[in-house]
Amino acid sequence: MFTIPTVPKILLIVIVIGVVWWWHRRNQIKARERAELDRGNPAGRASAKAKNSPAKPIEDMAQCRVCGAYVPAVGATNCGKERCPF
Ligand SMILES: [Zn+2]
């Protein structure tokens, strides 16, 4: 029933998989750019190209006086450990 595929068939399969992968990747990039433009980010295209851009904005951190753990300076009331009053 199954025979060993010939080289042209293997090449065809590899090309088909490559085209499907490339098409999927292109759609992902377009969807991300559209989402960033919807969020009102005028630099959406530029930041989509930048590989090392942080996903979230950078937050100021505060150090716990007892254990030294860093927590967000805004919003956090303690470091999350019971023994630390902060
Ligand atoms: Zn602490």
PDB file of the backbone (N, CA, C, O) and the ligand in Angstrom, with CONECT records:
HET     ZN  A 101       1
ATOM      1  N   MET A   1       0.841  -1.205   0.000  1.00  0.00           N
ATOM      2  CA  MET A   1       0.000   0.000   0.000  1.00  0.00           C
ATOM      3  C   MET A   1       0.875   1.254   0.000  1.00  0.00           C
ATOM      4  O   MET A   1       0.748   2.092  -0.892  1.00  0.00           O
ATOM      5  N   PHE A   2       1.761   1.391   0.992  1.00  0.00           N
ATOM      6  CA  PHE A   2       2.661   2.548   1.021  1.00  0.00           C
ATOM      7  C   PHE A   2       4.014   2.174   0.434  1.00  0.00           C
ATOM      8  O   PHE A   2       4.586   1.136   0.769  1.00  0.00           O
ATOM      9  N   THR A   3       4.508   3.019  -0.432  1.00  0.00           N
ATOM     10  CA  THR A   3       5.845   2.810  -0.988  1.00  0.00           C
ATOM     11  C   THR A   3       6.737   3.957  -0.554  1.00  0.00           C
ATOM     12  O   THR A   3       6.248   4.996  -0.110  1.00  0.00           O
ATOM     13  N   ILE A   4       8.011   3.779  -0.677  1.00  0.00           N
ATOM     14  CA  ILE A   4       8.957   4.852  -0.351  1.00  0.00           C
ATOM     15  C   ILE A   4       8.765   5.985  -1.360  1.00  0.00           C
ATOM     16  O   ILE A   4       8.871   5.752  -2.564  1.00  0.00           O
ATOM     17  N   PRO A   5       8.478   7.236  -0.885  1.00  0.00           N
ATOM     18  CA  PRO A   5       8.262   8.347  -1.824  1.00  0.00           C
ATOM     19  C   PRO A   5       9.537   8.690  -2.586  1.00  0.00           C
ATOM     20  O   PRO A   5      10.643   8.607  -2.050  1.00  0.00           O
ATOM     21  N   THR A   6       9.361   9.073  -3.834  1.00  0.00           N
ATOM     22  CA  THR A   6      10.513   9.446  -4.656  1.00  0.00           C
ATOM     23  C   THR A   6      10.961  10.864  -4.297  1.00  0.00           C
ATOM     24  O   THR A   6      10.232  11.602  -3.635  1.00  0.00           O
ATOM     25  N   VAL A   7      12.145  11.232  -4.731  1.00  0.00           N
ATOM     26  CA  VAL A   7      12.712  12.554  -4.406  1.00  0.00           C
ATOM     27  C   VAL A   7      11.808  13.690  -4.867  1.00  0.00           C
ATOM     28  O   VAL A   7      11.599  14.623  -4.092  1.00  0.00           O
ATOM     29  N   PRO A   8      11.252  13.674  -6.093  1.00  0.00           N
ATOM     30  CA  PRO A   8      10.348  14.791  -6.468  1.00  0.00           C
ATOM     31  C   PRO A   8       9.133  14.906  -5.558  1.00  0.00           C
ATOM     32  O   PRO A   8       8.680  16.013  -5.267  1.00  0.00           O
ATOM     33  N   LYS A   9       8.598  13.762  -5.103  1.00  0.00           N
ATOM     34  CA  LYS A   9       7.446  13.821  -4.190  1.00  0.00           C
ATOM     35  C   LYS A   9       7.852  14.426  -2.848  1.00  0.00           C
ATOM     36  O   LYS A   9       7.122  15.246  -2.290  1.00  0.00           O
ATOM     37  N   ILE A  10       9.015  14.026  -2.326  1.00  0.00           N
ATOM     38  CA  ILE A  10       9.497  14.597  -1.055  1.00  0.00           C
ATOM     39  C   ILE A  10       9.682  16.106  -1.206  1.00  0.00           C
ATOM     40  O   ILE A  10       9.280  16.870  -0.329  1.00  0.00           O
ATOM     41  N   LEU A  11      10.288  16.538  -2.314  1.00  0.00           N
ATOM     42  CA  LEU A  11      10.496  17.966  -2.567  1.00  0.00           C
ATOM     43  C   LEU A  11       9.153  18.701  -2.609  1.00  0.00           C
ATOM     44  O   LEU A  11       9.014  19.784  -2.040  1.00  0.00           O
ATOM     45  N   LEU A  12       8.172  18.109  -3.283  1.00  0.00           N
ATOM     46  CA  LEU A  12       6.851  18.738  -3.381  1.00  0.00           C
ATOM     47  C   LEU A  12       6.233  18.898  -1.990  1.00  0.00           C
ATOM     48  O   LEU A  12       5.673  19.947  -1.672  1.00  0.00           O
ATOM     49  N   ILE A  13       6.337  17.850  -1.164  1.00  0.00           N
ATOM     50  CA  ILE A  13       5.787  17.914   0.195  1.00  0.00           C
ATOM     51  C   ILE A  13       6.473  19.020   1.000  1.00  0.00           C
ATOM     52  O   ILE A  13       5.813  19.791   1.697  1.00  0.00           O
ATOM     53  N   VAL A  14       7.804  19.091   0.897  1.00  0.00           N
ATOM     54  CA  VAL A  14       8.565  20.120   1.629  1.00  0.00           C
ATOM     55  C   VAL A  14       8.138  21.514   1.165  1.00  0.00           C
ATOM     56  O   VAL A  14       7.962  22.413   1.988  1.00  0.00           O
ATOM     57  N   ILE A  15       7.970  21.700  -0.146  1.00  0.00           N
ATOM     58  CA  ILE A  15       7.574  23.015  -0.678  1.00  0.00           C
ATOM     59  C   ILE A  15       6.174  23.377  -0.184  1.00  0.00           C
ATOM     60  O   ILE A  15       5.934  24.517   0.213  1.00  0.00           O
ATOM     61  N   VAL A  16       5.242  22.408  -0.206  1.00  0.00           N
ATOM     62  CA  VAL A  16       3.867  22.679   0.243  1.00  0.00           C
ATOM     63  C   VAL A  16       3.872  23.078   1.719  1.00  0.00           C
ATOM     64  O   VAL A  16       3.213  24.043   2.105  1.00  0.00           O
ATOM     65  N   ILE A  17       4.624  22.326   2.552  1.00  0.00           N
ATOM     66  CA  ILE A  17       4.704  22.655   3.985  1.00  0.00           C
ATOM     67  C   ILE A  17       5.315  24.046   4.162  1.00  0.00           C
ATOM     68  O   ILE A  17       4.847  24.825   4.993  1.00  0.00           O
ATOM     69  N   GLY A  18       6.349  24.361   3.393  1.00  0.00           N
ATOM     70  CA  GLY A  18       6.993  25.673   3.482  1.00  0.00           C
ATOM     71  C   GLY A  18       6.055  26.803   3.119  1.00  0.00           C
ATOM     72  O   GLY A  18       6.049  27.839   3.784  1.00  0.00           O
ATOM     73  N   VAL A  19       5.250  26.621   2.060  1.00  0.00           N
ATOM     74  CA  VAL A  19       4.311  27.663   1.633  1.00  0.00           C
ATOM     75  C   VAL A  19       3.240  27.862   2.699  1.00  0.00           C
ATOM     76  O   VAL A  19       2.885  28.996   3.022  1.00  0.00           O
ATOM     77  N   VAL A  20       2.720  26.754   3.250  1.00  0.00           N
ATOM     78  CA  VAL A  20       1.687  26.854   4.298  1.00  0.00           C
ATOM     79  C   VAL A  20       2.254  27.573   5.513  1.00  0.00           C
ATOM     80  O   VAL A  20       1.595  28.441   6.085  1.00  0.00           O
ATOM     81  N   TRP A  21       3.493  27.211   5.918  1.00  0.00           N
ATOM     82  CA  TRP A  21       4.127  27.853   7.067  1.00  0.00           C
ATOM     83  C   TRP A  21       4.312  29.343   6.804  1.00  0.00           C
ATOM     84  O   TRP A  21       3.992  30.160   7.667  1.00  0.00           O
ATOM     85  N   TRP A  22       4.824  29.716   5.624  1.00  0.00           N
ATOM     86  CA  TRP A  22       5.066  31.119   5.282  1.00  0.00           C
ATOM     87  C   TRP A  22       3.753  31.907   5.289  1.00  0.00           C
ATOM     88  O   TRP A  22       3.707  33.032   5.785  1.00  0.00           O
ATOM     89  N   TRP A  23       2.685  31.317   4.739  1.00  0.00           N
ATOM     90  CA  TRP A  23       1.389  31.978   4.682  1.00  0.00           C
ATOM     91  C   TRP A  23       0.841  32.207   6.085  1.00  0.00           C
ATOM     92  O   TRP A  23       0.320  33.284   6.378  1.00  0.00           O
ATOM     93  N   HIS A  24       0.953  31.202   6.959  1.00  0.00           N
ATOM     94  CA  HIS A  24       0.483  31.301   8.335  1.00  0.00           C
ATOM     95  C   HIS A  24       1.251  32.399   9.081  1.00  0.00           C
ATOM     96  O   HIS A  24       0.660  33.206   9.799  1.00  0.00           O
ATOM     97  N   ARG A  25       2.573  32.417   8.899  1.00  0.00           N
ATOM     98  CA  ARG A  25       3.439  33.394   9.559  1.00  0.00           C
ATOM     99  C   ARG A  25       3.072  34.810   9.115  1.00  0.00           C
ATOM    100  O   ARG A  25       3.003  35.723   9.938  1.00  0.00           O
ATOM    101  N   ARG A  26       2.836  34.993   7.808  1.00  0.00           N
ATOM    102  CA  ARG A  26       2.493  36.299   7.268  1.00  0.00           C
ATOM    103  C   ARG A  26       1.173  36.783   7.871  1.00  0.00           C
ATOM    104  O   ARG A  26       1.046  37.959   8.214  1.00  0.00           O
ATOM    105  N   ASN A  27       0.191  35.889   8.005  1.00  0.00           N
ATOM    106  CA  ASN A  27      -1.096  36.255   8.597  1.00  0.00           C
ATOM    107  C   ASN A  27      -0.938  36.641  10.058  1.00  0.00           C
ATOM    108  O   ASN A  27      -1.588  37.575  10.527  1.00  0.00           O
ATOM    109  N   GLN A  28      -0.070  35.924  10.788  1.00  0.00           N
ATOM    110  CA  GLN A  28       0.164  36.261  12.199  1.00  0.00           C
ATOM    111  C   GLN A  28       0.715  37.676  12.320  1.00  0.00           C
ATOM    112  O   GLN A  28       0.261  38.456  13.157  1.00  0.00           O
ATOM    113  N   ILE A  29       1.703  38.007  11.472  1.00  0.00           N
ATOM    114  CA  ILE A  29       2.331  39.331  11.527  1.00  0.00           C
ATOM    115  C   ILE A  29       1.299  40.397  11.193  1.00  0.00           C
ATOM    116  O   ILE A  29       1.236  41.428  11.863  1.00  0.00           O
ATOM    117  N   LYS A  30       0.482  40.162  10.157  1.00  0.00           N
ATOM    118  CA  LYS A  30      -0.536  41.141   9.774  1.00  0.00           C
ATOM    119  C   LYS A  30      -1.551  41.338  10.897  1.00  0.00           C
ATOM    120  O   LYS A  30      -1.943  42.469  11.186  1.00  0.00           O
ATOM    121  N   ALA A  31      -1.983  40.241  11.535  1.00  0.00           N
ATOM    122  CA  ALA A  31      -2.967  40.336  12.619  1.00  0.00           C
ATOM    123  C   ALA A  31      -2.398  41.126  13.785  1.00  0.00           C
ATOM    124  O   ALA A  31      -3.111  41.918  14.403  1.00  0.00           O
ATOM    125  N   ARG A  32      -1.089  40.915  14.103  1.00  0.00           N
ATOM    126  CA  ARG A  32      -0.467  41.632  15.216  1.00  0.00           C
ATOM    127  C   ARG A  32      -0.397  43.123  14.896  1.00  0.00           C
ATOM    128  O   ARG A  32      -0.678  43.956  15.757  1.00  0.00           O
ATOM    129  N   GLU A  33      -0.022  43.463  13.655  1.00  0.00           N
ATOM    130  CA  GLU A  33       0.057  44.867  13.263  1.00  0.00           C
ATOM    131  C   GLU A  33      -1.318  45.521  13.345  1.00  0.00           C
ATOM    132  O   GLU A  33      -1.441  46.655  13.809  1.00  0.00           O
ATOM    133  N   ARG A  34      -2.364  44.803  12.892  1.00  0.00           N
ATOM    134  CA  ARG A  34      -3.718  45.341  12.929  1.00  0.00           C
ATOM    135  C   ARG A  34      -4.146  45.573  14.383  1.00  0.00           C
ATOM    136  O   ARG A  34      -4.755  46.597  14.693  1.00  0.00           O
ATOM    137  N   ALA A  35      -3.828  44.625  15.274  1.00  0.00           N
ATOM    138  CA  ALA A  35      -4.205  44.763  16.684  1.00  0.00           C
ATOM    139  C   ALA A  35      -3.513  45.967  17.305  1.00  0.00           C
ATOM    140  O   ALA A  35      -4.122  46.691  18.092  1.00  0.00           O
ATOM    141  N   GLU A  36      -2.246  46.189  16.962  1.00  0.00           N
ATOM    142  CA  GLU A  36      -1.519  47.321  17.526  1.00  0.00           C
ATOM    143  C   GLU A  36      -2.062  48.641  16.991  1.00  0.00           C
ATOM    144  O   GLU A  36      -2.110  49.629  17.723  1.00  0.00           O
ATOM    145  N   LEU A  37      -2.475  48.669  15.718  1.00  0.00           N
ATOM    146  CA  LEU A  37      -3.062  49.884  15.163  1.00  0.00           C
ATOM    147  C   LEU A  37      -4.410  50.156  15.811  1.00  0.00           C
ATOM    148  O   LEU A  37      -4.757  51.313  16.048  1.00  0.00           O
ATOM    149  N   ASP A  38      -5.190  49.090  16.108  1.00  0.00           N
ATOM    150  CA  ASP A  38      -6.485  49.262  16.768  1.00  0.00           C
ATOM    151  C   ASP A  38      -6.308  49.849  18.161  1.00  0.00           C
ATOM    152  O   ASP A  38      -7.157  50.609  18.627  1.00  0.00           O
ATOM    153  N   ARG A  39      -5.201  49.500  18.832  1.00  0.00           N
ATOM    154  CA  ARG A  39      -4.949  50.010  20.173  1.00  0.00           C
ATOM    155  C   ARG A  39      -4.496  51.461  20.136  1.00  0.00           C
ATOM    156  O   ARG A  39      -4.197  52.046  21.177  1.00  0.00           O
ATOM    157  N   GLY A  40      -4.444  52.046  18.944  1.00  0.00           N
ATOM    158  CA  GLY A  40      -4.073  53.450  18.822  1.00  0.00           C
ATOM    159  C   GLY A  40      -2.587  53.677  18.945  1.00  0.00           C
ATOM    160  O   GLY A  40      -2.149  54.756  19.344  1.00  0.00           O
ATOM    161  N   ASN A  41      -1.805  52.665  18.605  1.00  0.00           N
ATOM    162  CA  ASN A  41      -0.356  52.784  18.657  1.00  0.00           C
ATOM    163  C   ASN A  41       0.141  53.160  17.261  1.00  0.00           C
ATOM    164  O   ASN A  41       0.182  52.304  16.377  1.00  0.00           O
ATOM    165  N   PRO A  42       0.518  54.423  17.046  1.00  0.00           N
ATOM    166  CA  PRO A  42       0.943  54.819  15.705  1.00  0.00           C
ATOM    167  C   PRO A  42       2.244  54.160  15.286  1.00  0.00           C
ATOM    168  O   PRO A  42       2.541  54.080  14.094  1.00  0.00           O
ATOM    169  N   ALA A  43       3.026  53.685  16.252  1.00  0.00           N
ATOM    170  CA  ALA A  43       4.298  53.027  15.941  1.00  0.00           C
ATOM    171  C   ALA A  43       4.116  51.521  15.815  1.00  0.00           C
ATOM    172  O   ALA A  43       5.074  50.762  15.962  1.00  0.00           O
ATOM    173  N   GLY A  44       2.880  51.082  15.541  1.00  0.00           N
ATOM    174  CA  GLY A  44       2.598  49.652  15.467  1.00  0.00           C
ATOM    175  C   GLY A  44       3.470  48.917  14.473  1.00  0.00           C
ATOM    176  O   GLY A  44       3.994  47.845  14.774  1.00  0.00           O
ATOM    177  N   ARG A  45       3.629  49.489  13.285  1.00  0.00           N
ATOM    178  CA  ARG A  45       4.444  48.817  12.274  1.00  0.00           C
ATOM    179  C   ARG A  45       5.903  48.755  12.704  1.00  0.00           C
ATOM    180  O   ARG A  45       6.579  47.741  12.530  1.00  0.00           O
ATOM    181  N   ALA A  46       6.375  49.867  13.273  1.00  0.00           N
ATOM    182  CA  ALA A  46       7.784  49.903  13.673  1.00  0.00           C
ATOM    183  C   ALA A  46       8.054  48.926  14.806  1.00  0.00           C
ATOM    184  O   ALA A  46       9.065  48.224  14.793  1.00  0.00           O
ATOM    185  N   SER A  47       7.142  48.873  15.803  1.00  0.00           N
ATOM    186  CA  SER A  47       7.398  47.999  16.946  1.00  0.00           C
ATOM    187  C   SER A  47       7.190  46.543  16.570  1.00  0.00           C
ATOM    188  O   SER A  47       7.775  45.659  17.196  1.00  0.00           O
ATOM    189  N   ALA A  48       6.371  46.273  15.564  1.00  0.00           N
ATOM    190  CA  ALA A  48       6.217  44.889  15.123  1.00  0.00           C
ATOM    191  C   ALA A  48       7.511  44.385  14.493  1.00  0.00           C
ATOM    192  O   ALA A  48       7.803  43.190  14.518  1.00  0.00           O
ATOM    193  N   LYS A  49       8.275  45.308  13.930  1.00  0.00           N
ATOM    194  CA  LYS A  49       9.536  44.922  13.316  1.00  0.00           C
ATOM    195  C   LYS A  49      10.630  44.750  14.368  1.00  0.00           C
ATOM    196  O   LYS A  49      11.548  43.949  14.191  1.00  0.00           O
ATOM    197  N   ALA A  50      10.528  45.515  15.479  1.00  0.00           N
ATOM    198  CA  ALA A  50      11.567  45.449  16.507  1.00  0.00           C
ATOM    199  C   ALA A  50      11.427  44.161  17.301  1.00  0.00           C
ATOM    200  O   ALA A  50      10.381  43.902  17.896  1.00  0.00           O
ATOM    201  N   LYS A  51      12.473  43.361  17.311  1.00  0.00           N
ATOM    202  CA  LYS A  51      12.392  42.036  17.920  1.00  0.00           C
ATOM    203  C   LYS A  51      12.441  42.114  19.439  1.00  0.00           C
ATOM    204  O   LYS A  51      11.767  41.332  20.110  1.00  0.00           O
ATOM    205  N   ASN A  52      13.221  43.036  19.999  1.00  0.00           N
ATOM    206  CA  ASN A  52      13.450  43.034  21.431  1.00  0.00           C
ATOM    207  C   ASN A  52      12.598  44.053  22.180  1.00  0.00           C
ATOM    208  O   ASN A  52      12.926  44.416  23.310  1.00  0.00           O
ATOM    209  N   SER A  53      11.501  44.523  21.567  1.00  0.00           N
ATOM    210  CA  SER A  53      10.668  45.491  22.258  1.00  0.00           C
ATOM    211  C   SER A  53       9.900  44.793  23.369  1.00  0.00           C
ATOM    212  O   SER A  53       9.383  43.697  23.156  1.00  0.00           O
ATOM    213  N   PRO A  54       9.811  45.408  24.569  1.00  0.00           N
ATOM    214  CA  PRO A  54       9.115  44.753  25.675  1.00  0.00           C
ATOM    215  C   PRO A  54       7.624  44.672  25.398  1.00  0.00           C
ATOM    216  O   PRO A  54       7.047  45.565  24.777  1.00  0.00           O
ATOM    217  N   ALA A  55       6.998  43.585  25.866  1.00  0.00           N
ATOM    218  CA  ALA A  55       5.568  43.397  25.656  1.00  0.00           C
ATOM    219  C   ALA A  55       4.765  44.362  26.507  1.00  0.00           C
ATOM    220  O   ALA A  55       3.724  44.859  26.077  1.00  0.00           O
ATOM    221  N   LYS A  56       5.251  44.631  27.725  1.00  0.00           N
ATOM    222  CA  LYS A  56       4.547  45.537  28.627  1.00  0.00           C
ATOM    223  C   LYS A  56       5.415  46.769  28.861  1.00  0.00           C
ATOM    224  O   LYS A  56       6.636  46.690  28.728  1.00  0.00           O
ATOM    225  N   PRO A  57       4.796  47.934  29.216  1.00  0.00           N
ATOM    226  CA  PRO A  57       5.609  49.109  29.534  1.00  0.00           C
ATOM    227  C   PRO A  57       6.425  48.857  30.796  1.00  0.00           C
ATOM    228  O   PRO A  57       6.034  48.082  31.670  1.00  0.00           O
ATOM    229  N   ILE A  58       7.559  49.528  30.866  1.00  0.00           N
ATOM    230  CA  ILE A  58       8.464  49.321  32.000  1.00  0.00           C
ATOM    231  C   ILE A  58       7.879  49.986  33.235  1.00  0.00           C
ATOM    232  O   ILE A  58       7.427  51.130  33.178  1.00  0.00           O
ATOM    233  N   GLU A  59       7.888  49.257  34.368  1.00  0.00           N
ATOM    234  CA  GLU A  59       7.331  49.765  35.623  1.00  0.00           C
ATOM    235  C   GLU A  59       8.458  50.056  36.604  1.00  0.00           C
ATOM    236  O   GLU A  59       9.500  49.401  36.590  1.00  0.00           O
ATOM    237  N   ASP A  60       8.227  51.062  37.463  1.00  0.00           N
ATOM    238  CA  ASP A  60       9.145  51.312  38.570  1.00  0.00           C
ATOM    239  C   ASP A  60       8.934  50.230  39.622  1.00  0.00           C
ATOM    240  O   ASP A  60       7.802  49.820  39.877  1.00  0.00           O
ATOM    241  N   MET A  61      10.025  49.768  40.232  1.00  0.00           N
ATOM    242  CA  MET A  61       9.940  48.729  41.250  1.00  0.00           C
ATOM    243  C   MET A  61      10.392  49.296  42.592  1.00  0.00           C
ATOM    244  O   MET A  61      11.225  50.200  42.654  1.00  0.00           O
ATOM    245  N   ALA A  62       9.825  48.746  43.665  1.00  0.00           N
ATOM    246  CA  ALA A  62      10.226  49.125  45.023  1.00  0.00           C
ATOM    247  C   ALA A  62      10.712  47.864  45.728  1.00  0.00           C
ATOM    248  O   ALA A  62      10.174  46.776  45.525  1.00  0.00           O
ATOM    249  N   GLN A  63      11.749  48.031  46.569  1.00  0.00           N
ATOM    250  CA  GLN A  63      12.317  46.874  47.261  1.00  0.00           C
ATOM    251  C   GLN A  63      11.662  46.704  48.628  1.00  0.00           C
ATOM    252  O   GLN A  63      11.487  47.681  49.358  1.00  0.00           O
ATOM    253  N   CYS A  64      11.302  45.481  48.977  1.00  0.00           N
ATOM    254  CA  CYS A  64      10.740  45.180  50.297  1.00  0.00           C
ATOM    255  C   CYS A  64      11.836  45.392  51.336  1.00  0.00           C
ATOM    256  O   CYS A  64      12.960  44.921  51.165  1.00  0.00           O
ATOM    257  N   ARG A  65      11.501  46.114  52.427  1.00  0.00           N
ATOM    258  CA  ARG A  65      12.501  46.436  53.456  1.00  0.00           C
ATOM    259  C   ARG A  65      12.914  45.195  54.248  1.00  0.00           C
ATOM    260  O   ARG A  65      14.001  45.166  54.825  1.00  0.00           O
ATOM    261  N   VAL A  66      12.060  44.171  54.281  1.00  0.00           N
ATOM    262  CA  VAL A  66      12.340  42.987  55.106  1.00  0.00           C
ATOM    263  C   VAL A  66      13.090  41.931  54.293  1.00  0.00           C
ATOM    264  O   VAL A  66      14.174  41.507  54.695  1.00  0.00           O
ATOM    265  N   CYS A  67      12.542  41.504  53.172  1.00  0.00           N
ATOM    266  CA  CYS A  67      13.146  40.373  52.462  1.00  0.00           C
ATOM    267  C   CYS A  67      13.912  40.802  51.215  1.00  0.00           C
ATOM    268  O   CYS A  67      14.637  39.992  50.637  1.00  0.00           O
ATOM    269  N   GLY A  68      13.770  42.062  50.783  1.00  0.00           N
ATOM    270  CA  GLY A  68      14.530  42.528  49.637  1.00  0.00           C
ATOM    271  C   GLY A  68      13.904  42.204  48.296  1.00  0.00           C
ATOM    272  O   GLY A  68      14.500  42.486  47.256  1.00  0.00           O
ATOM    273  N   ALA A  69      12.714  41.618  48.296  1.00  0.00           N
ATOM    274  CA  ALA A  69      12.057  41.293  47.025  1.00  0.00           C
ATOM    275  C   ALA A  69      11.581  42.573  46.352  1.00  0.00           C
ATOM    276  O   ALA A  69      11.205  43.534  47.024  1.00  0.00           O
ATOM    277  N   TYR A  70      11.599  42.582  45.028  1.00  0.00           N
ATOM    278  CA  TYR A  70      11.147  43.750  44.278  1.00  0.00           C
ATOM    279  C   TYR A  70       9.692  43.564  43.863  1.00  0.00           C
ATOM    280  O   TYR A  70       9.319  42.523  43.324  1.00  0.00           O
ATOM    281  N   VAL A  71       8.871  44.587  44.120  1.00  0.00           N
ATOM    282  CA  VAL A  71       7.455  44.582  43.752  1.00  0.00           C
ATOM    283  C   VAL A  71       7.166  45.870  42.993  1.00  0.00           C
ATOM    284  O   VAL A  71       7.908  46.840  43.143  1.00  0.00           O
ATOM    285  N   PRO A  72       6.103  45.911  42.176  1.00  0.00           N
ATOM    286  CA  PRO A  72       5.773  47.159  41.475  1.00  0.00           C
ATOM    287  C   PRO A  72       5.524  48.279  42.465  1.00  0.00           C
ATOM    288  O   PRO A  72       4.808  48.090  43.449  1.00  0.00           O
ATOM    289  N   ALA A  73       6.112  49.459  42.214  1.00  0.00           N
ATOM    290  CA  ALA A  73       6.006  50.576  43.153  1.00  0.00           C
ATOM    291  C   ALA A  73       4.572  51.080  43.232  1.00  0.00           C
ATOM    292  O   ALA A  73       4.135  51.545  44.285  1.00  0.00           O
ATOM    293  N   VAL A  74       3.836  50.992  42.125  1.00  0.00           N
ATOM    294  CA  VAL A  74       2.456  51.471  42.101  1.00  0.00           C
ATOM    295  C   VAL A  74       1.534  50.265  42.207  1.00  0.00           C
ATOM    296  O   VAL A  74       1.641  49.329  41.416  1.00  0.00           O
ATOM    297  N   GLY A  75       0.624  50.285  43.188  1.00  0.00           N
ATOM    298  CA  GLY A  75      -0.387  49.236  43.279  1.00  0.00           C
ATOM    299  C   GLY A  75      -0.105  48.181  44.313  1.00  0.00           C
ATOM    300  O   GLY A  75      -1.043  47.645  44.903  1.00  0.00           O
ATOM    301  N   ALA A  76       1.167  47.855  44.561  1.00  0.00           N
ATOM    302  CA  ALA A  76       1.477  46.794  45.507  1.00  0.00           C
ATOM    303  C   ALA A  76       1.491  47.355  46.922  1.00  0.00           C
ATOM    304  O   ALA A  76       2.049  48.426  47.160  1.00  0.00           O
ATOM    305  N   THR A  77       0.875  46.633  47.871  1.00  0.00           N
ATOM    306  CA  THR A  77       0.881  47.062  49.272  1.00  0.00           C
ATOM    307  C   THR A  77       1.904  46.276  50.067  1.00  0.00           C
ATOM    308  O   THR A  77       2.398  46.772  51.080  1.00  0.00           O
ATOM    309  N   ASN A  78       2.240  45.055  49.637  1.00  0.00           N
ATOM    310  CA  ASN A  78       3.330  44.300  50.257  1.00  0.00           C
ATOM    311  C   ASN A  78       3.920  43.368  49.207  1.00  0.00           C
ATOM    312  O   ASN A  78       3.452  43.314  48.070  1.00  0.00           O
ATOM    313  N   CYS A  79       4.963  42.631  49.612  1.00  0.00           N
ATOM    314  CA  CYS A  79       5.662  41.792  48.640  1.00  0.00           C
ATOM    315  C   CYS A  79       4.979  40.449  48.447  1.00  0.00           C
ATOM    316  O   CYS A  79       5.413  39.662  47.606  1.00  0.00           O
ATOM    317  N   GLY A  80       3.927  40.162  49.198  1.00  0.00           N
ATOM    318  CA  GLY A  80       3.198  38.918  49.032  1.00  0.00           C
ATOM    319  C   GLY A  80       3.569  37.860  50.058  1.00  0.00           C
ATOM    320  O   GLY A  80       2.922  36.815  50.133  1.00  0.00           O
ATOM    321  N   LYS A  81       4.603  38.120  50.851  1.00  0.00           N
ATOM    322  CA  LYS A  81       4.999  37.150  51.877  1.00  0.00           C
ATOM    323  C   LYS A  81       4.360  37.535  53.213  1.00  0.00           C
ATOM    324  O   LYS A  81       4.301  38.713  53.563  1.00  0.00           O
ATOM    325  N   GLU A  82       3.886  36.536  53.951  1.00  0.00           N
ATOM    326  CA  GLU A  82       3.144  36.815  55.171  1.00  0.00           C
ATOM    327  C   GLU A  82       4.012  37.483  56.232  1.00  0.00           C
ATOM    328  O   GLU A  82       3.528  38.310  57.004  1.00  0.00           O
ATOM    329  N   ARG A  83       5.306  37.123  56.270  1.00  0.00           N
ATOM    330  CA  ARG A  83       6.153  37.651  57.335  1.00  0.00           C
ATOM    331  C   ARG A  83       6.592  39.090  57.096  1.00  0.00           C
ATOM    332  O   ARG A  83       7.218  39.693  57.968  1.00  0.00           O
ATOM    333  N   CYS A  84       6.275  39.653  55.929  1.00  0.00           N
ATOM    334  CA  CYS A  84       6.719  41.003  55.599  1.00  0.00           C
ATOM    335  C   CYS A  84       5.556  41.993  55.719  1.00  0.00           C
ATOM    336  O   CYS A  84       4.573  41.863  54.989  1.00  0.00           O
ATOM    337  N   PRO A  85       5.643  42.982  56.625  1.00  0.00           N
ATOM    338  CA  PRO A  85       4.587  43.987  56.698  1.00  0.00           C
ATOM    339  C   PRO A  85       4.690  45.021  55.574  1.00  0.00           C
ATOM    340  O   PRO A  85       3.699  45.673  55.244  1.00  0.00           O
ATOM    341  N   PHE A  86       5.881  45.177  54.984  1.00  0.00           N
ATOM    342  CA  PHE A  86       6.207  46.141  53.930  1.00  0.00           C
ATOM    343  C   PHE A  86       6.004  47.559  54.400  1.00  0.00           C
ATOM    344  O   PHE A  86       6.231  48.500  53.640  1.00  0.00           O
TER     345      PHE A  86
HETATM  346 ZN    ZN A 101       9.105  41.078  51.786  1.00  0.00          ZN2+
END
